[in-house]
Amino acid sequence: MVKLIETSSVRQTNVDLWIAIQLPDNSFLFMNNEGGIHKPFKQSISSINTEHEVLNVTIPPITLGEYTFDAVYTEEGKYIQEGRNPFLEDVISHHKSNLLIQKTRAVN
């Protein structure tokens, strides 16, 4: 299980939470992707919600290599309207948190 815990509660506006896993081939697997459209994992999160369970799965046999877990809060509704990838775009001004990056390696 992976939990995301916000340690600084200075934000006063609602945000969207984006979660993705960058695969060894550098493609992104979004935790909420409907019909090929990237969407936030959670939308319109109030400032009182600071803990989120983001992953609770049993991992099947997978491709060996490095996997990167990414998470970021963004301006509410920003990427839904524009259909953009918050992990690739030069949109740091729309980020409402630091970018969380955690790498893990699948090996034999």
Secondary structure by P-SEA (a helix, b strand, c coil): cbbbbbccccccbbbbbbbbbbccccccccccccccbbbbcccccccccccccccccccccccccbbbbbbbccccccccccccccccccccccccccbbbbbbbbcc
